[in-house]
Amino acid sequence: MVHLAPQILLTCLGYAGVAAKTERLASVSADEWRRVIVLARQHSVSPLLHHRLKSLALSLPVEPADELKKDHLVLSMRNVRLYHILSDVLQLLQEKNIAVMVLKGAYLAEAVYSDIGLRGMNDIDLLVKKDDLPRVEQTLLASGGEATDCQRVITQDNYHFGYKLPGSGIKAEIHWTLMAMDNVTNDIHGMWARSQGVTIAQTATRALSPEDLLLHLCLHMAKHVFDMQLRMLCDIGEVVRHYEAKLDWSQIDSRARRWGIQRAVYVILRLAQELLEAAVPADRLASLCPDDFNECYLVQMRDQIFADITLKVNMNKTFRVARLCELKSADGKLTLLFQRLFLSREAMALIYPAPPDSWRIYLYYPARIPDMLKRHGAILWRLLRGDPRTQASAQHINKVAALKDWLVSG
């Protein structure tokens, strides 16, 4: 039996007119609504679904309607607490004259969705200037915060440090760039110059310009291809809706090319247009289309959004091990294993409690082998002995990995 839950959910969340939505949803059964709610929860959009259905004045069966109302209430209460914590952090940093930008969920829920109960967040994402990182750390630790990285070392592959905030367990991710990509990092001064003054959590702070915000959300979604949620696409749709009259699409186009993310921006904006009916201008979208675009990339992204949730979790955990299936030669496989086991001293210092310039960091390399075996030994063994299901799964993961590589290799 084919369930219609994905299409029903997209209809509810999309930007079609009320009459068109009401007509499409009129015949949905109670059982199908229950499946829609399960799917909405998996994609972290059940409060938004509740809000959209309220605006349609659509009469749902009592049980599904009550479940959605509860989800909205629970998230609203959680986010009230989170915004109180955010306000404290922003004020602490501002007392030290540290410039801060509020990123992603904490900005979107209040400023773009205009209802903090519609958009959940797992942590608080803030952008600071690279030179201010030592003062940020000193301020957070002095307030009772706890660093989640063993050492705070900037490497080729990281772009934020984590801190557990006191008394709450909430994590703050302190970014110094939006992503570990040279072209993005090279424009960080431009992002600060283009940033806008805003009030978030009753505190004056800064946020990315609308164009940079849209690009960041596209880049974030491309980075999370393995564990994509529909919420990420809704964020993009809401930014397009909220800033529709203000967005400078020529700047989005030129900056996407300069950052090397034209492919990701095109595919994700087109998904928002086709799945949610977001008002992305057709001519601007056509201008963004990469020369090497193939429709199969769009189909693959669409399929990945609605892939089985368990499969997506496993992908994120095992994609590096799955890479072994692609390598034909024993030398290639050994090289990959060596690279994963023997990380740079800087990368090791993020995981183990020794500074990268200390001789003690070398003592942790022997510990790396049992750590990796504990995490990946079972799947590695199944791959090496040729288990058909594991190999088929690895091949699928590698296809998704190839899609991710294509999206962000500009």
C-alpha positions as CSV (number, residue, x, y, z in Angstrom):
1,M,0.0,0.0,0.0
2,V,1.4,3.4,-1.0
3,H,1.1,6.0,1.8
4,L,0.6,9.7,0.8
5,A,2.0,11.1,4.0
6,P,5.0,12.9,2.4
7,Q,2.9,14.6,-0.3
8,I,0.2,15.6,2.3
9,L,2.9,17.0,4.6
10,L,4.4,19.0,1.8
11,T,1.0,20.4,0.8
12,C,0.4,21.5,4.4
13,L,3.8,23.2,4.8
14,G,3.9,24.7,1.3
15,Y,3.0,28.2,0.1
16,A,0.1,27.4,-2.2
17,G,-3.1,29.3,-1.7
18,V,-5.6,28.4,0.9
19,A,-8.2,27.2,-1.6
20,A,-5.8,24.9,-3.4
21,K,-4.6,23.4,-0.1
22,T,-8.1,22.9,1.3
23,E,-9.1,21.1,-1.9
24,R,-6.0,18.8,-1.8
25,L,-6.5,17.9,1.9
26,A,-10.3,17.5,2.0
27,S,-10.3,13.7,1.6
28,V,-7.4,12.8,3.9
29,S,-8.4,10.0,6.3
30,A,-7.7,9.9,10.0
31,D,-5.2,7.0,9.5
32,E,-3.3,9.0,6.9
33,W,-3.2,12.1,9.2
34,R,-1.6,9.9,11.9
35,R,1.1,8.9,9.4
36,V,1.6,12.6,8.5
37,I,2.1,13.4,12.2
38,V,4.7,10.6,12.6
39,L,6.5,11.9,9.6
40,A,6.3,15.6,10.7
41,R,7.8,14.6,14.1
42,Q,10.7,12.8,12.3
43,H,11.4,16.0,10.4
44,S,10.9,18.3,13.4
45,V,8.1,20.2,11.8
46,S,5.0,19.1,13.8
47,P,4.6,22.6,15.5
48,L,4.8,24.2,12.0
49,L,2.3,21.7,10.7
50,H,-0.1,22.7,13.5
51,H,0.3,26.3,12.7
52,R,-0.3,25.8,9.0
53,L,-3.4,23.7,9.6
54,K,-4.8,26.3,11.9
55,S,-4.5,28.9,9.2
56,L,-6.5,26.7,6.9
57,A,-9.3,26.3,9.5
58,L,-9.2,22.6,8.5
59,S,-11.1,20.2,10.8
60,L,-8.8,17.3,11.8
61,P,-9.8,14.3,13.7
62,V,-9.6,15.1,17.5
63,E,-6.6,12.8,18.4
64,P,-4.2,14.0,15.7
65,A,-5.3,17.7,16.3
66,D,-4.6,17.3,20.0
67,E,-1.1,15.8,19.4
68,L,-0.1,18.6,17.1
69,K,-1.3,21.2,19.6
70,K,0.7,19.5,22.3
71,D,3.9,19.5,20.2
72,H,3.5,23.2,19.6
73,L,3.0,23.9,23.3
74,V,5.9,21.8,24.4
75,L,8.3,23.4,21.9
76,S,7.1,26.9,22.9
77,M,7.8,26.2,26.6
78,R,11.3,24.7,25.8
79,N,12.2,27.7,23.6
80,V,11.2,30.2,26.2
81,R,13.8,28.7,28.4
82,L,16.3,28.5,25.6
83,Y,15.9,32.2,24.7
84,H,16.3,33.2,28.3
85,I,19.7,31.3,28.3
86,L,20.6,32.9,24.9
87,S,19.9,36.4,26.4
88,D,22.3,35.7,29.3
89,V,25.0,34.5,26.9
90,L,24.7,37.5,24.6
91,Q,24.8,39.9,27.5
92,L,27.9,38.2,29.0
93,L,29.7,38.5,25.7
94,Q,28.6,42.1,25.1
95,E,29.8,43.1,28.5
96,K,33.3,42.1,27.2
97,N,32.7,44.1,24.0
98,I,32.7,40.9,21.9
99,A,30.8,41.3,18.7
100,V,28.3,38.4,18.1
101,M,25.9,37.2,15.4
102,V,23.0,34.9,16.1
103,L,22.9,32.1,13.6
104,K,20.3,29.5,12.3
105,G,17.5,28.4,14.7
106,A,17.8,31.0,17.4
107,Y,17.6,33.8,14.8
108,L,15.0,32.1,12.5
109,A,12.4,31.1,15.2
110,E,12.0,34.7,16.4
111,A,12.9,36.9,13.5
112,V,11.7,34.8,10.5
113,Y,9.0,32.4,11.7
114,S,7.8,35.1,14.2
115,D,6.7,32.5,16.7
116,I,9.4,30.8,18.8
117,G,7.1,27.7,19.1
118,L,7.3,26.9,15.4
119,R,11.0,26.2,15.0
120,G,13.0,24.0,17.4
121,M,16.7,24.0,18.0
122,N,19.1,21.6,19.6
123,D,21.7,24.2,20.6
124,I,22.6,27.8,20.3
125,D,24.8,28.8,17.3
126,L,26.7,32.1,17.5
127,L,29.3,33.6,15.1
128,V,32.2,35.6,16.6
129,K,35.4,37.0,15.1
130,K,38.3,34.7,15.1
131,D,40.5,37.0,17.1
132,D,37.9,37.1,19.8
133,L,37.8,33.3,20.4
134,P,40.2,33.4,23.5
135,R,38.0,36.0,25.2
136,V,34.8,34.2,24.3
137,E,36.2,31.0,25.9
138,Q,37.5,32.9,29.0
139,T,34.0,34.5,29.4
140,L,32.0,31.2,29.0
141,L,34.3,29.2,31.3
142,A,34.3,31.9,33.9
143,S,30.5,31.8,33.9
144,G,30.5,28.1,34.7
145,G,30.4,26.8,31.1
146,E,32.3,23.6,30.1
147,A,34.2,23.1,26.9
148,T,33.1,20.0,25.0
149,D,36.2,19.7,22.8
150,C,39.3,18.5,24.6
151,Q,41.4,21.3,23.1
152,R,40.2,24.3,21.2
153,V,42.4,24.0,18.1
154,I,41.6,25.4,14.7
155,T,42.2,22.8,12.1
156,Q,41.5,22.5,8.4
157,D,38.2,20.7,9.0
158,N,36.5,22.5,12.0
159,Y,34.8,25.8,12.2
160,H,33.2,26.0,15.7
161,F,33.9,25.0,19.3
162,G,31.3,23.6,21.6
163,Y,30.5,24.7,25.2
164,K,28.0,23.2,27.6
165,L,26.2,26.1,29.4
166,P,25.9,26.0,33.2
167,G,22.7,24.7,34.8
168,S,20.9,23.8,31.6
169,G,22.9,21.3,29.6
170,I,22.3,23.4,26.5
171,K,25.2,23.5,24.1
172,A,26.5,26.7,22.5
173,E,28.4,26.3,19.3
174,I,30.8,29.2,18.8
175,H,31.6,29.7,15.1
176,W,34.4,31.8,13.6
177,T,33.2,31.0,10.0
178,L,30.1,29.4,8.5
179,M,31.9,26.4,7.1
180,A,35.4,24.9,6.8
181,M,35.6,26.1,3.2
182,D,38.3,28.5,2.0
183,N,36.0,30.6,-0.2
184,V,33.4,31.0,2.5
185,T,36.0,31.9,5.2
186,N,37.7,34.4,2.9
187,D,34.4,36.4,2.8
188,I,33.9,36.4,6.6
189,H,34.9,40.1,6.8
190,G,32.3,40.9,4.1
191,M,29.7,39.0,6.1
192,W,30.4,41.1,9.2
193,A,30.2,44.3,7.1
194,R,26.9,43.2,5.5
195,S,25.3,42.0,8.8
196,Q,22.2,43.7,10.3
197,G,21.4,44.9,13.7
198,V,18.6,42.9,15.3
199,T,16.9,42.2,18.6
200,I,16.8,38.6,19.6
201,A,15.8,37.3,23.0
202,Q,15.1,40.9,24.0
203,T,18.8,41.7,23.4
204,A,20.4,43.9,20.7
205,T,22.8,41.8,18.6
206,R,23.6,41.1,15.0
207,A,22.5,38.6,12.3
208,L,23.6,37.7,8.8
209,S,22.2,39.8,5.9
210,P,19.2,38.1,4.3
211,E,21.3,37.0,1.3
212,D,24.1,35.5,3.5
213,L,21.4,33.9,5.7
214,L,19.9,32.1,2.6
215,L,23.3,31.0,1.4
216,H,24.2,29.7,4.8
217,L,21.0,27.7,5.1
218,C,21.6,26.1,1.7
219,L,25.2,25.3,2.6
220,H,24.1,23.8,5.9
221,M,21.6,21.6,4.2
222,A,24.1,20.4,1.6
223,K,26.5,19.6,4.5
224,H,23.8,17.5,6.1
225,V,22.8,15.5,3.1
226,F,23.2,12.2,5.1
227,D,20.7,13.3,7.7
228,M,18.6,15.9,6.0
229,Q,15.3,17.0,7.5
230,L,12.4,18.7,5.9
231,R,12.8,21.4,8.5
232,M,15.9,22.6,6.7
233,L,13.9,23.1,3.5
234,C,11.2,24.9,5.5
235,D,13.8,27.3,6.9
236,I,14.8,28.2,3.3
237,G,11.1,28.6,2.3
238,E,10.5,30.9,5.3
239,V,13.5,33.1,4.6
240,V,12.3,33.5,0.9
241,R,8.8,34.3,2.2
242,H,9.9,36.7,5.0
243,Y,12.4,38.6,2.9
244,E,10.7,38.2,-0.5
245,A,10.7,42.0,-1.3
246,K,14.2,42.6,0.1
247,L,16.3,39.7,-1.3
248,D,18.9,40.8,-3.8
249,W,19.0,37.8,-6.1
250,S,21.9,39.1,-8.2
251,Q,24.0,39.2,-5.0
252,I,22.8,35.6,-4.1
253,D,23.9,34.5,-7.5
254,S,27.3,36.1,-7.5
255,R,28.1,35.2,-3.9
256,A,27.1,31.6,-4.4
257,R,29.6,31.4,-7.3
258,R,32.3,33.2,-5.3
259,W,31.8,30.9,-2.3
260,G,31.9,27.8,-4.6
261,I,28.4,26.6,-3.6
262,Q,26.4,27.4,-6.8
263,R,25.5,23.7,-7.2
264,A,24.1,23.4,-3.6
265,V,22.2,26.7,-3.9
266,Y,20.6,25.8,-7.2
267,V,19.5,22.3,-6.2
268,I,18.2,23.3,-2.8
269,L,16.4,26.4,-4.0
270,R,14.8,24.4,-6.8
271,L,13.7,21.8,-4.2
272,A,12.1,24.6,-2.2
273,Q,10.3,25.9,-5.3
274,E,9.1,22.5,-6.5
275,L,8.3,20.8,-3.1
276,L,7.0,23.8,-1.1
277,E,6.1,26.2,-3.9
278,A,8.4,28.8,-2.4
279,A,8.5,32.0,-4.4
280,V,12.0,31.6,-5.9
281,P,12.1,33.7,-9.1
282,A,12.3,31.3,-12.1
283,D,14.8,33.5,-14.0
284,R,17.2,33.7,-11.1
285,L,16.9,30.0,-10.6
286,A,17.7,29.4,-14.3
287,S,20.7,31.7,-14.0
288,L,22.1,29.7,-11.0
289,C,21.8,26.4,-12.9
290,P,25.4,24.8,-13.1
291,D,26.7,23.7,-16.5
292,D,27.1,20.1,-15.2
293,F,23.7,19.8,-13.6
294,N,21.8,16.6,-14.2
295,E,18.2,16.0,-13.1
296,C,19.3,12.9,-11.2
297,Y,20.9,15.1,-8.6
298,L,17.5,16.7,-7.8
299,V,15.8,13.3,-7.7
300,Q,18.5,11.9,-5.4
301,M,18.1,14.9,-3.0
302,R,14.3,14.5,-3.0
303,D,14.6,10.8,-2.2
304,Q,17.2,11.5,0.5
305,I,14.9,14.0,2.3
306,F,12.3,11.3,2.8
307,A,14.6,8.3,3.2
308,D,14.0,6.0,6.1
309,I,15.1,7.8,9.3
310,T,17.1,4.8,10.6
311,L,19.0,4.5,7.3
312,K,19.9,8.2,7.5
313,V,21.2,7.9,11.1
314,N,23.4,4.9,10.0
315,M,24.7,6.8,7.0
316,N,26.0,9.6,9.1
317,K,27.8,7.2,11.4
318,T,29.3,4.9,8.8
319,F,29.9,6.8,5.5
320,R,33.7,6.9,6.1
321,V,33.8,3.1,6.5
322,A,31.5,2.7,3.5
323,R,34.2,4.5,1.4
324,L,36.2,1.3,1.5
325,C,33.8,-0.4,-0.9
326,E,34.6,2.1,-3.6
327,L,38.3,1.5,-3.4
328,K,39.4,-1.5,-5.6
329,S,43.0,-1.8,-4.6
330,A,44.4,-3.0,-1.3
331,D,46.8,-0.1,-1.3
332,G,43.9,2.4,-1.6
333,K,42.1,0.8,1.3
334,L,45.2,0.7,3.5
335,T,45.9,4.4,2.7
336,L,42.3,5.3,3.7
337,L,42.6,3.3,7.0
338,F,45.9,4.9,7.7
339,Q,44.5,8.4,7.2
340,R,41.5,7.7,9.5
341,L,43.7,6.2,12.2
342,F,46.6,8.7,12.2
343,L,45.0,12.1,12.2
344,S,47.0,15.3,12.4
345,R,48.2,16.3,15.9
346,E,45.7,19.2,15.7
347,A,42.8,16.9,14.9
348,M,43.9,14.5,17.6
349,A,43.9,17.3,20.2
350,L,40.2,17.9,19.6
351,I,39.5,14.3,20.7
352,Y,42.2,13.6,23.3
353,P,43.3,15.7,26.3
354,A,46.7,16.8,25.2
355,P,47.8,19.9,23.4
356,P,48.9,19.4,19.7
357,D,52.4,20.8,20.4
358,S,53.0,18.5,23.4
359,W,54.8,15.1,23.2
360,R,51.9,13.7,25.1
361,I,49.6,13.8,22.0
362,Y,51.7,10.9,20.6
363,L,50.7,8.7,23.5
364,Y,47.0,8.8,22.3
365,Y,47.7,7.4,18.8
366,P,47.7,3.8,20.1
367,A,44.4,4.5,21.8
368,R,42.9,5.6,18.5
369,I,43.0,2.0,17.1
370,P,40.7,0.5,19.8
371,D,38.5,3.6,19.7
372,M,37.9,3.2,16.0
373,L,37.4,-0.5,16.3
374,K,34.8,0.0,19.0
375,R,32.9,2.5,16.8
376,H,33.3,0.9,13.4
377,G,34.6,-2.7,13.9
378,A,31.3,-4.5,13.4
379,I,30.5,-2.9,10.1
380,L,34.1,-3.1,8.9
381,W,34.1,-6.8,9.6
382,R,30.9,-7.3,7.7
383,L,32.3,-5.4,4.8
384,L,35.6,-7.3,4.7
385,R,33.8,-10.7,4.7
386,G,31.5,-9.6,1.9
387,D,28.1,-9.4,3.7
388,P,25.7,-8.6,0.8
389,R,23.3,-6.4,2.8
390,T,26.2,-4.4,4.3
391,Q,27.8,-4.0,0.9
392,A,24.5,-2.9,-0.7
393,S,24.1,-0.3,2.1
394,A,27.6,0.9,1.6
395,Q,27.1,1.3,-2.1
396,H,24.0,3.4,-1.4
397,I,25.9,5.5,1.2
398,N,28.7,6.1,-1.4
399,K,26.1,7.4,-3.9
400,V,24.8,9.9,-1.4
401,A,28.4,10.8,-0.5
402,A,29.1,11.5,-4.1
403,L,26.1,13.7,-4.3
404,K,27.4,15.7,-1.2
405,D,30.8,16.0,-2.8
406,W,29.3,17.4,-6.0
407,L,27.1,19.9,-4.1
408,V,29.9,21.5,-2.2
409,S,32.8,21.2,-4.7
410,G,32.5,24.5,-6.5
